[in-house]
């Protein structure tokens, strides 16, 4: 009896310890709602126009919240909505505390947040932390002669720069549109304060001064991260976040989060900065989240971010999956010949599997990796020869069965296409084709706006009404319906949700189909994805039970065995199997 009591006590202690560790892991990763979060990204200028000027607005988004909820998503990320000079799609911010008039008012944003909360959805905003617009009041004051005003050291000013950088300025000014060039670090302003300032991207985007990790003693303008100016900028960023958190906003996606501190090659100082921000946020706003555009989860998540993106730059692998070399973003890549999600079926899993697996295993107890369907900065899945509903269903199966926090880019749920060769608008360049208006109905402007078609933010292309919510809403075979089935399955199956473990089951050299396992506790699922037009088969080590199909597109046959499982996937197919013991 004593032995039994002792064993029961030991089991109880072990259970309590496991619960404590689980709670600590969850606390590290962020608020509990992240474990089941599924985001929908909206480019506000292109979602819904309610005032007939051809540009989307906040009341338009609010009017579509019931539709958004019907997708199975429970969180929103809005691209920049603050007052802007609109030279770079809203990323040149004039006033971080004010909604841009094109979208409405601060009250319109609060209404959107409150209405989303009523529907059980979170709302996150875009924070451009690294720079402002030259039209910002901070910059105007900083450029004045008196160096001791409130915003004087919010920016980086100098009277001399290296000769190589002077040549960069000369070369930039010889281009057709020098203000649109990103080359070089400095801008010749000839302001009362000094002759030059440091920029981040375009000339109208002066870098905010977070200091230098290794200040050059020969460059007196390079302040340390502990100097008063850089510390004041940190306080300002916290003030911005607090202002919107206090109005109900649930988090921020931080633009180019790794680039704030200059001359910081190992990202040591910028990591300290974000850990400081995370500690402040967790103390005062523990239910909110920070999402980084860092694209290197092994740096970003230990630096304090709840979520980091696995996208088209930074950690390699996303491009090799989705960017055909003949498409705009594929032209820039050199590490592969054929992308994996292409009907030719000539891609390789190596770059993705090696890099993603390493990042996932290193961060799965600290935060979440997001593999989005697309975003405002790169092409959509519907592009080039990947342009049919069955192909897009296969891609969506992948996006919505991977671990971490999924992000659906608006319109990808209905297969909106990346439109080639659209004109540059507000700094969009080749990104124009991925920022086109949401397509709601057939007919004029696809239901996006009552404006004259020539006044639309960008044109629509519904393929005679097929690529619209209206056409796909009641069609059980549509991409929209399939997406809803996937999100419902993800929410109902914990192993497929954000916390589930992940392992690629393909051995090296086995390319098609892609087969991976999702597990959590005793629950196990296997996902099979074949983007190639040809049938493909694969033998894997037995997963230890009978695999029963719960959702599929195309035909996938799974034969369970004692030692080996055999999988046969028809061309352009995908399936999710639950493993029953």
C-alpha positions as CSV (number, residue, x, y, z in Angstrom):
1,X,0.0,0.0,0.0
2,X,2.9,2.4,0.9
3,X,4.6,1.6,-2.4
4,X,1.3,2.3,-4.2
5,X,0.9,5.7,-2.4
6,X,4.5,6.6,-3.2
7,X,4.0,5.7,-6.9
8,X,0.8,7.7,-7.1
9,X,2.6,10.7,-5.5
10,X,5.4,10.4,-8.0
11,X,3.0,10.3,-10.9
12,X,1.2,13.3,-9.5
13,X,4.5,15.3,-9.2
14,X,5.5,14.3,-12.7
15,X,2.1,15.4,-14.0
16,X,2.3,18.7,-12.2
17,X,5.9,19.2,-13.5
18,X,4.7,18.4,-17.1
19,X,1.8,20.9,-16.7
20,X,4.2,23.5,-15.4
21,X,6.6,23.0,-18.3
22,X,3.7,23.1,-20.8
23,X,2.5,26.4,-19.3
24,X,6.0,27.9,-19.3
25,X,6.4,26.9,-23.0
26,X,3.0,28.4,-23.8
27,X,4.0,31.6,-22.0
28,X,7.2,31.8,-24.0
29,X,5.3,31.4,-27.2
30,X,2.7,34.0,-26.4
31,X,-1.0,34.3,-25.4
32,X,-3.1,31.1,-25.6
33,X,-5.1,32.3,-28.6
34,X,-2.0,31.9,-30.8
35,X,-2.3,28.1,-30.5
36,X,-5.4,28.1,-32.7
37,X,-4.8,31.4,-34.7
38,X,-5.4,31.5,-38.4
39,X,-4.7,34.9,-40.0
40,X,-6.1,36.6,-43.0
41,X,-3.9,39.4,-44.5
42,X,-5.6,42.4,-46.1
43,X,-4.1,45.1,-48.2
44,X,-6.7,47.8,-47.2
45,X,-6.5,49.9,-50.4
46,X,-7.7,46.8,-52.3
47,X,-10.3,45.0,-50.1
48,X,-13.7,46.9,-50.2
49,X,-14.5,50.5,-51.2
50,X,-17.5,52.1,-49.5
51,X,-17.2,55.7,-50.6
52,X,-16.9,55.1,-54.4
53,X,-13.4,56.6,-54.9
54,X,-11.9,53.4,-56.2
55,X,-9.8,52.7,-53.1
56,X,-10.6,50.4,-50.2
57,X,-11.3,51.7,-46.7
58,X,-11.8,50.5,-43.1
59,X,-15.7,50.6,-43.2
60,X,-15.3,48.3,-46.2
61,X,-13.3,45.8,-44.2
62,X,-15.8,46.0,-41.4
63,X,-18.7,45.3,-43.8
64,X,-17.0,42.0,-44.8
65,X,-16.2,40.7,-41.4
66,X,-18.9,38.0,-41.6
67,X,-17.4,36.7,-44.8
68,X,-13.9,36.7,-43.3
69,X,-15.1,34.8,-40.3
70,X,-16.8,32.3,-42.6
71,X,-13.4,31.4,-44.0
72,X,-12.4,29.9,-40.6
73,X,-9.9,32.6,-39.9
74,X,-9.8,34.2,-36.5
75,X,-7.2,37.0,-36.9
76,X,-6.5,39.8,-39.3
77,X,-3.3,41.6,-40.3
78,X,-3.8,44.9,-42.1
79,X,-1.1,46.5,-44.1
80,X,-0.2,50.1,-43.1
81,X,-3.2,52.3,-42.4
82,X,-1.5,55.3,-40.9
83,X,-1.3,58.7,-42.5
84,X,1.2,58.3,-45.4
85,X,2.8,60.1,-48.3
86,X,1.9,57.1,-50.4
87,X,5.2,56.9,-52.1
88,X,5.7,53.3,-50.9
89,X,2.2,51.8,-50.5
90,X,1.8,53.3,-47.0
91,X,5.2,52.4,-45.7
92,X,6.2,56.1,-45.7
93,X,4.4,57.1,-42.5
94,X,3.6,60.7,-41.7
95,X,1.7,60.2,-38.5
96,X,1.9,56.9,-36.6
97,X,-1.0,57.9,-34.4
98,X,-3.6,58.7,-37.1
99,X,-5.4,56.6,-39.6
100,X,-4.9,57.9,-43.2
101,X,-8.0,59.8,-44.4
102,X,-8.2,57.5,-47.5
103,X,-9.2,54.7,-45.1
104,X,-11.3,56.7,-42.7
105,X,-10.7,57.8,-39.1
106,X,-9.3,56.5,-35.9
107,X,-12.9,55.9,-34.8
108,X,-13.4,53.7,-37.9
109,X,-10.5,51.6,-36.9
110,X,-11.8,51.2,-33.3
111,X,-15.2,50.2,-34.8
112,X,-13.5,47.6,-36.9
113,X,-11.6,46.2,-34.0
114,X,-14.7,46.1,-31.8
115,X,-16.8,44.4,-34.5
116,X,-14.0,41.9,-35.1
117,X,-13.8,41.1,-31.4
118,X,-17.6,40.5,-31.3
119,X,-17.0,37.8,-33.9
120,X,-14.1,36.2,-32.0
121,X,-11.4,37.7,-34.3
122,X,-8.2,39.5,-33.4
123,X,-6.8,42.5,-35.4
124,X,-3.1,43.2,-35.9
125,X,-1.7,46.3,-37.6
126,X,1.5,46.9,-39.6
127,X,4.2,48.8,-37.7
128,X,6.9,50.5,-39.8
129,X,9.5,50.7,-37.1
130,X,12.6,51.6,-39.1
131,X,11.7,54.8,-40.8
132,X,9.1,57.6,-41.3
133,X,8.2,59.8,-44.2
134,X,10.2,63.0,-44.8
135,X,6.8,64.7,-44.3
136,X,6.6,63.5,-40.7
137,X,6.7,66.3,-38.1
138,X,9.5,64.5,-36.3
139,X,11.7,64.7,-39.4
140,X,10.9,68.3,-40.1
141,X,11.9,69.4,-36.6
142,X,15.0,67.2,-36.7
143,X,16.2,68.9,-39.9
144,X,16.1,72.3,-38.2
145,X,19.3,74.0,-37.1
146,X,18.8,73.6,-33.3
147,X,20.1,70.2,-32.4
148,X,18.4,70.1,-29.0
149,X,14.7,69.9,-29.7
150,X,12.5,66.9,-28.9
151,X,13.0,65.1,-32.2
152,X,16.4,66.3,-33.1
153,X,18.1,62.9,-32.7
154,X,15.3,60.8,-34.1
155,X,17.3,60.6,-37.4
156,X,20.9,60.2,-38.5
157,X,22.5,63.4,-39.8
158,X,26.0,64.1,-41.0
159,X,27.9,66.8,-43.0
160,X,30.3,64.4,-44.8
161,X,30.0,60.9,-46.2
162,X,32.5,58.5,-47.8
163,X,33.4,59.3,-51.4
164,X,31.9,55.9,-52.5
165,X,28.5,57.1,-51.1
166,X,28.8,60.4,-52.9
167,X,29.2,58.5,-56.1
168,X,26.1,56.4,-55.2
169,X,24.1,59.7,-54.9
170,X,25.4,60.9,-58.2
171,X,24.5,57.6,-59.9
172,X,21.0,57.6,-58.3
173,X,20.4,61.1,-59.6
174,X,21.3,60.1,-63.1
175,X,18.4,57.5,-63.1
176,X,15.1,58.4,-64.7
177,X,13.4,58.5,-61.3
178,X,16.1,59.1,-58.7
179,X,13.6,59.4,-55.8
180,X,12.4,55.9,-56.6
181,X,15.8,54.3,-56.5
182,X,16.9,52.4,-53.4
183,X,20.7,52.5,-54.2
184,X,23.0,54.1,-51.7
185,X,22.6,54.9,-47.9
186,X,22.4,58.6,-47.9
187,X,20.4,61.5,-49.2
188,X,21.8,65.0,-49.9
189,X,19.3,67.3,-48.1
190,X,21.3,70.5,-47.5
191,X,19.1,71.0,-44.5
192,X,19.9,73.6,-41.8
193,X,20.8,70.7,-39.5
194,X,23.3,69.0,-41.8
195,X,24.0,68.2,-45.4
196,X,23.0,64.5,-45.5
197,X,20.7,62.1,-43.7
198,X,20.7,58.3,-43.8
199,X,17.7,56.7,-45.5
200,X,16.4,53.1,-45.3
201,X,14.9,52.6,-48.8
202,X,13.6,55.5,-50.9
203,X,14.8,59.0,-50.4
204,X,11.6,59.9,-48.7
205,X,12.1,57.3,-46.0
206,X,14.7,58.6,-43.5
207,X,16.0,55.9,-41.1
208,X,14.9,56.3,-37.5
209,X,17.9,56.5,-35.2
210,X,18.2,53.3,-33.1
211,X,21.9,53.8,-32.9
212,X,24.9,51.8,-34.1
213,X,26.0,48.5,-32.7
214,X,29.7,49.4,-33.4
215,X,29.9,53.2,-33.7
216,X,32.9,54.3,-35.8
217,X,34.9,56.9,-33.7
218,X,35.7,58.7,-37.0
219,X,32.0,59.2,-37.6
220,X,30.6,61.3,-34.8
221,X,27.1,61.0,-36.1
222,X,27.1,57.2,-35.3
223,X,25.6,57.2,-31.8
224,X,25.6,54.2,-29.6
225,X,22.4,52.3,-28.9
226,X,22.4,53.7,-25.3
227,X,22.6,57.3,-26.4
228,X,19.7,59.6,-25.6
229,X,18.4,59.8,-29.2
230,X,18.2,56.1,-29.9
231,X,16.6,55.5,-26.4
232,X,14.0,58.2,-27.2
233,X,13.1,56.4,-30.4
234,X,12.6,53.2,-28.5
235,X,10.3,55.0,-26.1
236,X,8.4,56.4,-29.1
237,X,7.8,53.0,-30.6
238,X,6.5,51.7,-27.3
239,X,4.2,54.7,-27.1
240,X,2.9,54.0,-30.6
241,X,2.2,50.4,-29.7
242,X,0.6,51.3,-26.4
243,X,-1.6,53.9,-28.1
244,X,-3.1,51.3,-30.4
245,X,-3.1,48.5,-27.8
246,X,-5.2,50.7,-25.5
247,X,-7.7,51.0,-28.3
248,X,-8.1,47.2,-28.6
249,X,-5.5,46.3,-31.3
250,X,-4.2,42.8,-30.7
251,X,-0.7,43.0,-32.1
252,X,1.7,44.3,-34.7
253,X,3.5,42.8,-37.7
254,X,6.9,44.7,-37.7
255,X,8.2,45.7,-41.1
256,X,11.9,44.8,-41.7
257,X,12.3,44.0,-38.0
258,X,15.9,43.0,-38.1
259,X,17.2,46.2,-39.7
260,X,16.7,48.8,-37.0
261,X,20.2,49.1,-35.6
262,X,22.9,50.0,-38.0
263,X,26.3,48.1,-38.2
264,X,24.9,45.1,-36.4
265,X,26.0,42.2,-38.6
266,X,25.3,39.4,-36.1
267,X,21.9,41.1,-35.1
268,X,23.0,41.0,-31.4
269,X,21.9,44.5,-30.6
270,X,18.6,44.4,-32.5
271,X,17.8,41.1,-30.8
272,X,18.4,42.8,-27.4
273,X,16.1,45.6,-28.5
274,X,13.2,43.3,-29.4
275,X,13.6,41.2,-26.3
276,X,13.3,44.5,-24.4
277,X,10.1,45.3,-26.3
278,X,8.7,41.8,-25.7
279,X,9.3,42.0,-22.0
280,X,7.5,45.4,-21.9
281,X,4.6,44.1,-24.0
282,X,4.2,40.9,-22.0
283,X,4.2,42.9,-18.7
284,X,1.6,45.5,-19.8
285,X,-0.2,43.9,-22.7
286,X,0.2,40.1,-22.3
287,X,-2.6,39.1,-24.7
288,X,-1.1,40.9,-27.7
289,X,1.5,39.6,-30.2
290,X,4.5,40.7,-32.1
291,X,5.0,39.3,-35.6
292,X,8.3,39.9,-37.4
293,X,9.2,40.4,-41.0
294,X,12.7,39.0,-40.3
295,X,12.5,35.8,-42.4
296,X,15.0,34.0,-40.2
297,X,13.0,32.3,-37.4
298,X,16.2,31.1,-35.6
299,X,17.1,34.7,-35.0
300,X,13.7,36.4,-34.8
301,X,11.9,34.1,-32.4
302,X,14.7,34.0,-29.7
303,X,14.8,37.8,-30.2
304,X,11.3,37.9,-28.7
305,X,8.9,37.7,-31.6
306,X,5.9,35.4,-31.3
307,X,5.8,34.7,-35.0
308,X,8.3,35.0,-37.8
309,X,7.6,34.6,-41.5
310,X,9.2,31.9,-43.7
311,X,8.9,33.8,-47.0
312,X,10.7,34.8,-50.2
313,X,13.9,36.2,-48.6
314,X,16.1,35.4,-45.7
315,X,16.0,31.7,-44.9
316,X,16.1,29.8,-48.2
317,X,13.3,27.4,-49.3
318,X,10.0,29.2,-49.9
319,X,11.1,30.3,-53.4
320,X,12.2,26.8,-54.4
321,X,8.7,25.6,-53.6
322,X,6.6,28.3,-55.3
323,X,8.5,30.6,-57.7
324,X,8.8,29.3,-61.2
325,X,12.0,30.7,-62.7
326,X,9.9,32.3,-65.5
327,X,7.9,34.4,-63.1
328,X,8.9,37.8,-61.7
329,X,10.3,36.6,-58.3
330,X,11.6,33.3,-59.7
331,X,13.9,35.3,-62.1
332,X,15.9,36.5,-59.1
333,X,16.6,33.1,-57.6
334,X,19.7,31.0,-58.4
335,X,19.6,28.2,-56.0
336,X,17.2,25.9,-57.9
337,X,16.1,25.2,-61.5
338,X,12.5,24.2,-61.1
339,X,10.0,25.1,-58.3
340,X,8.4,22.2,-56.5
341,X,4.7,23.3,-56.8
342,X,4.6,23.1,-60.6
343,X,2.9,20.6,-62.9
344,X,6.2,19.6,-64.5
345,X,7.0,17.8,-61.3
346,X,10.8,18.5,-61.6
347,X,11.3,20.3,-58.3
348,X,13.4,19.3,-55.3
349,X,12.5,19.3,-51.6
350,X,16.1,19.5,-50.4
351,X,16.5,23.3,-49.9
352,X,13.1,23.6,-48.2
353,X,13.3,20.4,-46.1
354,X,16.8,21.1,-44.7
355,X,16.3,24.7,-43.9
356,X,12.7,24.5,-42.6
357,X,13.3,21.4,-40.5
358,X,16.2,23.0,-38.8
359,X,14.4,26.2,-38.1
360,X,11.2,24.4,-36.9
361,X,13.0,22.1,-34.5
362,X,15.0,25.0,-33.1
363,X,12.0,27.3,-32.4
364,X,8.9,25.1,-31.9
365,X,9.0,25.5,-28.1
366,X,9.6,29.3,-28.3
367,X,7.3,30.6,-31.0
368,X,5.7,30.0,-34.4
369,X,6.9,30.0,-38.0
370,X,4.3,31.3,-40.5
371,X,4.3,30.0,-44.1
372,X,1.9,32.4,-45.9
373,X,0.0,31.7,-49.1
374,X,1.4,35.0,-50.4
375,X,1.7,38.6,-49.3
376,X,1.7,42.2,-50.6
377,X,5.4,41.9,-51.6
378,X,5.5,38.9,-53.8
379,X,3.4,36.9,-56.3
380,X,0.3,34.9,-55.6
381,X,0.0,31.1,-56.0
382,X,-2.1,31.6,-59.2
383,X,0.6,32.6,-61.6
384,X,2.1,31.3,-64.9
385,X,1.2,27.6,-65.4
386,X,-0.1,27.1,-61.9
387,X,-3.5,28.5,-62.7
388,X,-6.2,25.9,-62.2
389,X,-8.5,25.2,-59.2
390,X,-7.0,21.7,-58.7
391,X,-3.5,23.0,-58.6
392,X,-4.4,25.8,-56.2
393,X,-6.2,23.3,-53.9
394,X,-3.0,21.3,-53.7
395,X,-1.0,24.4,-52.7
396,X,-3.7,25.4,-50.2
397,X,-3.5,21.9,-48.6
398,X,0.1,22.6,-47.9
399,X,-0.4,26.1,-46.5
400,X,-3.2,25.0,-44.2
401,X,-1.7,21.7,-42.9
402,X,1.8,23.0,-42.0
403,X,2.6,23.8,-38.4
404,X,3.0,27.3,-37.0
405,X,0.5,30.1,-37.7
406,X,-1.1,30.1,-41.2
407,X,-1.6,33.4,-43.1
408,X,-4.0,33.4,-46.1
409,X,-3.4,36.5,-48.3
410,X,-6.8,38.0,-49.2
411,X,-8.2,36.6,-52.5
412,X,-6.0,33.5,-52.4
413,X,-9.0,31.6,-51.1
414,X,-10.8,32.2,-54.4
415,X,-7.6,31.8,-56.6
416,X,-7.2,35.4,-57.5
417,X,-4.4,35.7,-60.1
418,X,-1.2,37.6,-60.0
419,X,-1.7,40.1,-62.9
420,X,1.4,40.6,-65.0
421,X,2.7,43.9,-66.4
422,X,0.5,46.3,-64.4
423,X,1.8,49.9,-64.0
424,X,3.7,51.0,-61.0
425,X,1.5,52.7,-58.4
426,X,2.6,54.2,-55.1
427,X,6.0,52.4,-55.3
428,X,4.5,49.0,-56.1
429,X,6.6,48.2,-59.1
430,X,6.2,44.5,-59.9
431,X,4.1,44.1,-56.7
432,X,1.2,45.8,-58.5
433,X,0.0,42.4,-59.7
434,X,-0.5,41.1,-56.2
435,X,-2.3,44.2,-54.8
436,X,-5.3,44.1,-57.1
437,X,-8.9,44.6,-55.7
438,X,-10.7,41.8,-54.0
439,X,-13.2,40.1,-56.4
440,X,-16.6,39.8,-54.8
441,X,-19.1,39.5,-57.7
442,X,-19.2,39.3,-61.4
443,X,-20.0,42.5,-63.3
444,X,-18.7,46.1,-62.7
445,X,-15.5,46.3,-60.8
446,X,-16.1,42.8,-59.4
447,X,-18.2,44.4,-56.6
448,X,-15.2,46.1,-55.1
449,X,-16.3,49.7,-55.8
450,X,-19.0,51.8,-57.5
451,X,-16.4,54.0,-59.1
452,X,-15.7,54.3,-62.8
453,X,-13.4,51.4,-63.7
454,X,-10.6,53.7,-64.7
455,X,-10.5,55.0,-61.1
456,X,-9.9,51.6,-59.5
457,X,-6.8,51.3,-57.4
458,X,-5.8,48.5,-59.8
459,X,-7.8,46.6,-62.4
460,X,-9.7,43.3,-61.7
461,X,-9.6,40.1,-63.7
462,X,-12.3,37.6,-62.7
463,X,-12.0,35.3,-65.7
464,X,-15.6,36.0,-66.7
465,X,-16.8,35.9,-63.1
466,X,-15.1,32.6,-62.1
467,X,-12.6,34.1,-59.7
468,X,-15.2,35.7,-57.4
469,X,-16.7,34.9,-54.0
470,X,-20.2,35.0,-55.6
471,X,-19.3,32.2,-58.2
472,X,-17.6,30.0,-55.6
473,X,-19.8,30.5,-52.6
474,X,-22.3,27.8,-53.3
475,X,-20.1,25.5,-55.3
476,X,-18.9,22.6,-53.1
477,X,-16.1,21.8,-55.6
478,X,-14.7,25.4,-55.6
479,X,-11.4,26.5,-54.1
480,X,-13.3,28.6,-51.6
481,X,-15.3,25.6,-50.4
482,X,-12.1,23.5,-50.2
483,X,-10.3,26.2,-48.2
484,X,-13.2,26.3,-45.7
485,X,-13.0,22.6,-45.3
486,X,-9.3,22.8,-44.7
487,X,-9.6,25.5,-42.0
488,X,-12.4,23.6,-40.3
489,X,-10.3,20.4,-40.3
490,X,-7.3,22.3,-38.9
491,X,-9.3,23.8,-36.0
492,X,-10.9,20.4,-35.2
493,X,-7.7,18.3,-35.3
494,X,-5.2,19.4,-32.7
495,X,-2.3,17.6,-34.4
496,X,-3.0,19.6,-37.6
497,X,-3.2,22.9,-35.7
498,X,-0.5,25.3,-34.7
499,X,1.0,23.3,-31.8
500,X,1.3,19.9,-33.6
501,X,4.8,18.5,-34.3
502,X,6.0,18.0,-37.9
503,X,8.3,15.7,-39.7
504,X,8.9,15.2,-43.4
505,X,8.7,11.4,-44.2
506,X,10.4,11.6,-47.6
507,X,13.9,10.2,-47.7
508,X,16.6,12.2,-49.5
509,X,16.1,11.8,-53.3
510,X,12.4,11.0,-52.9
511,X,10.8,14.1,-54.3
512,X,7.1,13.4,-55.3
513,X,4.7,13.2,-53.6
514,X,5.7,15.3,-50.5
515,X,4.6,13.4,-47.4
516,X,4.7,14.7,-43.9
517,X,3.5,13.7,-40.5
518,X,1.7,15.9,-38.0
519,X,1.4,14.7,-34.4
520,X,0.2,15.9,-31.0
521,X,0.0,13.4,-28.1
522,X,-1.7,10.3,-29.4
523,X,-3.2,12.0,-32.4
524,X,-1.5,11.6,-35.8
525,X,-2.1,12.7,-39.4
526,X,-0.3,12.2,-42.6
527,X,-0.5,14.8,-45.4
528,X,0.3,13.8,-49.0
529,X,0.9,16.5,-51.6
530,X,1.6,16.0,-55.3
531,X,1.7,19.2,-57.4
532,X,3.1,17.4,-60.5
533,X,0.8,16.4,-63.4
534,X,2.2,12.9,-63.4
535,X,1.1,10.2,-60.9
536,X,3.7,9.5,-58.2
537,X,4.3,6.8,-55.7
538,X,6.3,6.5,-52.5
539,X,7.0,3.9,-49.9
540,X,7.7,5.2,-46.3
541,X,8.4,3.5,-43.0
542,X,5.0,2.5,-41.5
543,X,3.4,5.3,-39.4
544,X,1.9,2.6,-37.1
545,X,-1.7,2.4,-37.9
546,X,-4.4,2.5,-40.6
547,X,-4.5,5.8,-42.6
548,X,-8.1,7.0,-43.2
549,X,-8.6,9.8,-45.7
550,X,-10.4,12.8,-44.1
551,X,-10.0,15.3,-47.0
552,X,-8.7,15.1,-50.5
553,X,-8.5,16.6,-53.9
554,X,-7.6,14.3,-56.8
555,X,-7.0,10.6,-55.9
556,X,-4.5,9.5,-53.3
557,X,-4.4,5.8,-52.2
558,X,-2.7,4.9,-48.9
559,X,-1.9,1.3,-48.1
560,X,-0.8,0.7,-44.5
561,X,1.6,-2.1,-43.7
562,X,3.4,-3.5,-40.7
563,X,6.8,-2.2,-41.8
564,X,6.1,-0.1,-44.9
565,X,3.3,2.1,-46.1
566,X,2.7,2.5,-49.8
567,X,1.3,5.8,-51.2
568,X,0.1,6.4,-54.8
569,X,-1.0,9.9,-55.7
570,X,-2.6,10.8,-59.0
571,X,-1.4,13.9,-60.9
572,X,-2.1,17.2,-59.1
573,X,-3.6,15.7,-55.9
574,X,-3.4,16.0,-52.2
575,X,-5.0,14.3,-49.2
576,X,-5.0,14.4,-45.4
577,X,-5.2,11.0,-43.6
578,X,-5.9,10.4,-40.0
579,X,-3.9,7.5,-38.6
580,X,-6.1,5.1,-36.5
581,X,-4.4,2.6,-34.2
